[in-house]
Amino acid sequence: MLFTPVRLFGLALLVVLLGAGGFFAWASQPAIDAAPPPPPSAFSKATVAKGALIASTGYCAECHTAPGGAPFAGGYPVATPFGTIYGSNITPDMQTGIGSWSEAAFRRAMHRGIARNGEHLYPAFPYNHFTLVSDDDVAALYAYLMTRAPANHRVPAPQLPFPLNIRLVLAGWNLLFLHEGRFQPEPKQSAAWNRGAYIAEGLGHCAACHTPHNAFGAEIASAQYAGGHSDGWLAPALNHGSPAPAPWTEDELATYFGNGFVQNHGLAAGPMQNVTENLQRLPRSDLDALATYIGSFEPPPSPGKTAEAVAAADRVAYRPATAQQMSLQGPATSGEAIYAGACASCHFLGGNQPFYRPVTSGLSSVTHAPDPDNFIQIVLHGVQPPPGAEERWMPPFAGVLTPSQIVLLAQYVRHHFTDEPAWTKVGDAVARIEKEAQR
């Protein structure tokens, strides 16, 4: 039989069509019938209370509550390299929320990333981590959400380019990057380590921020906990690449998870502030377990690392600043003068407020980070506790310091408090972060 170009083209087209049809059939998921939400009395108080802790462990409210919006009603914009995705409404509203979802539909979404109507969910919802969560914990979370106040709030559609706006494409992403299955304990590790791993890898989805992502937006498994980015902030490495000059102890990690502050490392800011606000609701045993697991990624410090940490601690010992140290030694066009005028009252060698530490010192991961993003974010936006909470805070300097002054300040702090190489393109970073804040 003679294969002419026309016949070859037709054969190739047939193969493509058959392949596309097969992929469509394989990727399409059936809808699960709608069902009215169970009455709150269908769930025990203990189950709902357990679900509340699970929701805190997974920081559910952070991505599913818009600024100023009703809790869990969705609309929070999640910026990704591909476009903006909005957190969905997970209240039991029948029209715009998950009120028509059965527990089976909710479990499928958590474990496989498939909505009740059969649509694929975007992995900004980290179902690649939630697939590890046990059925019992999913059931408790479902009970908690179904007993929240319904909110009729329609969430904006994702702002994504073609073909990413076609949800069926996500079936290919799942084929490559979703490893479905519940968490399996590591028999060679302790019960505390395994509990911490279950929290971190499942509900806590820690690697989603603290691991770099590839061109498809998936975590790079070979670089787990090597550092990533979230909402314009650097999520520092938690392994041997950690920028912290003083090694973290497990007790420090547990304390930090529980209240967002530890003296040798500083104050949680940015997205991590929300994380610690949620984690503080967990029992201390879970915080200790999480610390055991996360602490296992950073190897024991070398003698050189220990000596460096001791020297850094000595440089920033808590001593009140003298009048001479606080005085400006030149015009406010030098980083040192800007630091003395804007920062030294609280941060100069610890300042005279014993509950503050010099976050801009040689002990801070912020000043040792590979880029200046977190430093700039903190200077511009400060650190504010939740409304009504009495916690440590720092005022914002956006509108007080000019972009050029922030650049000088960053360069001075990096040079004066660390032995790390100078940050580059600080001005570009300031402009980018200011632009992002205006969106």
N, C-alpha and C positions, 0 to 999 in steps of 0.2 A: 504494500500500500504506500502510495506516494504522499509524503507529508509536505504539502505546499505551505508557504508562509501563512496563507489564510487559515488553513487547517490547524497549523501550530498555534496561531493566535487564538483560534476558537477553543482549542484544547486547554490552553493556558487560562483563558477566561473561565472555562468550565471548572477548572481546578480551584481558581480563586473564588468563584461563586459557591462551590460546594464547601470550601473551607470557611468562607464567611457565614454560610448558613449553619454549618456545624458549630462555629463559635457562638453564633447568636442563640442557637438552641441550648448550648451548654451554659452560656452566661446568663440567660434569662432565668429569673427566679419567680416562683409563683407568689401571688398575694396570699396573705393569711386573712381569713374573714374578720371583718370588724366585729367588735363586741363592746357592749356598754362597760364603763369602768366599774370594777367591784366596789361595793360600798365600803367606807372606812372600817366598818365593824367586821369586815371579812378578814382583817389582819390583826394579829395580837399586838399589844403595846410593846412587847419585847422584840417582835420582829421589826416593827417600825423604828424602834430605838436603834436596833442593829443597823437598819438601812440608813439611818441618819449618820452613823459613824462611817459607813461605807461611802456615802456621798461625800463626806469630808475627806476621806482618804483619797478619793478620786478627783477632788477639787471640782465637782460637777457644776456648782453654782458659778464658778469663774467664767466658764465658756458658754454657759447657758443662761446668763443674765446680762442684759444690756445695761449700760450705765444709766442709772435712774429708773430702770424698768422693774417689773414685778419679778420676784425670785423664780428662776427656772423657766421664764417665759420666752427665752431665746432672744436673738438679735445682736448678740455680742460679735463684733467683727473680728475674725481671725485672719490676719494677713499672712499669706503664703507667697513663695516665689512665683506662683502661677496666677494669683489673683486673690480676691477676698471671699472667704466663706463665712457664713453667719451661723452662730450656734443655734440649734433648733429649739423649739418650744417643747419642753418635756414635762409640762404640767398636764393634769388629766382633763384638759379641755377637749371636747369631742370634735370641734371643727379645726382648730389650729395646733393642738397639742397631741398627746399620745393617749387621750382618753379612750379611743377605740381600739387600743392595742391590748391584746391578751398577754399574759405572762410569756407564752411561747413566742409571740412576736417580739417582745422586748428582749428575750433571751437570744433570739436569732440576731437581732441588731447588735447586741453586746459581743457575741461570739463570732459572728460572720460578717458584720457590716452590711446587713440587708434590712431595709425598712419594711414595715408591715405590708405596704403595697407592692413589694418586690423590687423597688429601686435600690441600687447600690449607694451606700453612704460614702462620702469622701473621707479619706483617712486622717483628715484634721480631727475627726472623731477617732480617737486611738483604739479602734477595735482590734488592731494587731497586738495590743497589750491586753485589752479587756477579754480577749479570747481565753486568757489564762485564769480568769476569775471563776470560782466554783459556782455550780448551779444554786447552791443554798445562798451564797452572797448576792447573786443576781436576783433571786427571789426576794430577799430582804430589801434590796435597793428598789425593786419594783413596788413593794409595799409602801416604802417611804414616799416615792414620787406620786403614787396614786392617792395618797392621803394629803397631798399639798393642795393649796387653793387653785382651782382652775383659772387660767388667764387666757382670754381670747386675744391673741396677738399673733398676727401673721408675719413670719420672718421673711426678709428680702431674699430673693433668689441669689445663688452664688454668682459672683462676677468673674467668670472664667472664660478664656478664649476657646474657640473650636480647636480640637475636638474634645477638650476636657469638659466642656459643658454637656457632653453626652455621657450619662452615667454608666452606660454599658461598657465604656472603655475601662472602667475600674475593675472589671472582671479580670482583665489582663494584669493589672497591678496586683490583684489578690493572688493570681496564679504565681507571680514572681516573688511576692514579698509577704504574703499572709501564711503563717504557719499555725493553722488552727489546732486547738487542743487545750485542755485544762492544765494547770500547773502541776508539775511532777517534782516532788521533793528530791533533793540530791542526797542519796543515802550516806555519803561520806562526810556530809556537813552536819553541824549541830542543828537542834530544833530552832534555836534563835536565828541562825543564819537562814534557814529555810523559810521561817516566818517573814524575815526581812526581805528575802528574795520575792516571796509572794506579793508583799506590799509594793515593793519597788518596781517589779517587772509587770505586775498586773494592774491593780487599781491605781497605784501611784504614777505609772507610766513615766518614771524619772528619765529614762533614756530618750524619751521623745524630745526633750530639750537639751540634755547633756551629752548627746551623741551627734556627730555630723551626719548630714543627709546627702544622698547621692542626687544625680540629676533628675531622678524620678520622684524625689521627695521621700524616699525610704531611708531608714536608718542604715548606716554602714556597719554591719555586724562586726567586722574586723577592727573597728575603731570605737567599740562600745565605751561610753563614758569618757571619750577623749575631748569633750567640749562641743557645744553647739550654740545656737542663737534662738531667742524667743522674744517676740514683740519688741525688737530693736535692742535687746539686751544680750550680752554674752552670758551663756550658761557655762560656767567654767568646767574644765576637766575635773573629774572625780577620781581619776586613776593616777598613775605615776606622773602624768603631765599636769597635775594640779598646780596652779600658780601660787598657792598659799605658801609663804616662806616658813611658817611654823606648822609642822605636821599636825593634822587633826587627830585627836584621841576619840575613842568611841564615846566616852562620857561627854566630850565637847559636842560631838555630832548630835547625840540624843538631846542635850540641852538646847542646842541651836534649833533642832526640829520642833522642840516644845515651846520655845518663846521667841525665836527669831533673833537671838543675841547671845554671843559668847565673847568674853573679853579679849581673848587672843586672836579673834578673827573678825569681830565686828557685827554689824547689824544687817539683817536681811532687807533687801530693797528690790524694787521692780517686781517681776512675776514671782520671785522667791518669797516676797513678803506675803503674798496671798497663800502660797503653799504652807508656810509656817503657821499662818493664822488658822488654816484648816487642820494641820497636823496636831496643833495643841489640844484638840478635842480627843485625841486618841489616848488610850492608857499608856502609862510609862513603859509597860512591857513591850508594846508595839514600837515605841520610839527606840527603845534599846535594841530591839531586833533589827529595825531599819538601820540603826547605826552600825550594828555588827556586820550587816551585809554590805553597806556602802563603804564602811571602813576597810573591808577586805580587798578593795580594788586599789588602794594606795599602799605600796610596799613599805616596810619599816624604813624609817629615815636613815640615811647614811650618816656617818660621823660629821661629814662636811655640812650636810643639810641641818643637822642638829646645832652645830656651832653657828651657822648663819642665823638660825632662829633665835638663839640666845643673844647674839650680837644685836639683832634687830630689836628684840625686847628691851635690851639695855638702852638702846638709842631713844626709845619712846617711853621710858619709865614715867610713871605718873608724877609730874612735878608741876606746880603752878608756874605760869609764865611771869617773868618779871616785867616791870614797866619798860626797861631798856629793850628786852627781847620783843616786846609788843610794839615798839615804836617803828614807824615807817623809816626806812633807810634810803628813800629816794622817791621819785614820782610813781604814781600808780600805773606805770607802764612796764613794770618789772613783775615777774611772777611772784617773787618774794614779797614785794610790797602789797600786791593784791591778796596774797595769802594772809599776811599780817592784818590787813584791814577787814577782810571778809570771813576768815576761817579761824584765826588764832584764838579768839575768845573762847571757843569750845575745844579746838583741836591742837593748839600749840602745846606739845609735850603733855598732852592729856588735859590741858586747860584746868580750871579750878572747879569743875563740876564732876564729882567722882563717879557719876553714873554714865558719863561719856568716856569713850576711848578715842584716841586719834585715828579715826577711820582712814585718814589720808596718810597714815604712817607706814613704816617699813613692815608692819605685821599684816597689812591688809592685802587680800587677794585682788582688790580693785586696782591698786597701784602697781601690782605685779602682773596684771593681766596682759595678754599679748596685744590687745588693742585698747584704746582709751574710751570705748563706748560706754561702759558702766560708770566710769568716773564722770563723763559728760552728762549722762542721764541723771545722776545723783545731784550734780551741781545745778543743772537746769530745773529739775522738778522736785528736788528734796526727797524726804522720806516722811510720809504722813501716816499716822495710825488710822484705823477705821473710825468712822464717826462715833463719838461717845467713848472711845477707848482711851485709856491713859497709858500710853506707851512712849518709847523714845521717838523723837522726831527730829527732822532737820528742815529748815525753811528752804523754799526754792529760790534760786537766784536768776531765773529767767526774767529778763527785763531790768535786772539790777546790774548784772555784769554784761558787757558787750561780748559778742563772739570773739573778738581779738583778745579780750581780757581772759576769757575762758581758756583760750589756746595757751596764753602765757602761764596761767595758773596750772594747767595740766602739765606743761613742760617742766615747770618748777617742781611740782610735787613728784613727778616721775624721777627727776634727777636728784632731788634732795633726799628723798626717803627710800630710794631703792638703788641697787647696782645694776638694774636691768638696762638694756639698750633703750635709747630715746624712742618714744612713739613717733611714727611718721604720719603725715597727712592729717594732723589733728584738726586743722581748719576745715577740711572736707568733711570730717566726721561730725563736727559741730553743725555745719550747714545741713547735712543729711538728717541728723536727729531733730533739729529744729523744724525742718520741712515735714518730717513724719508726724511730729506733734501737732501740726496744723491741719492734718487730714481729718 
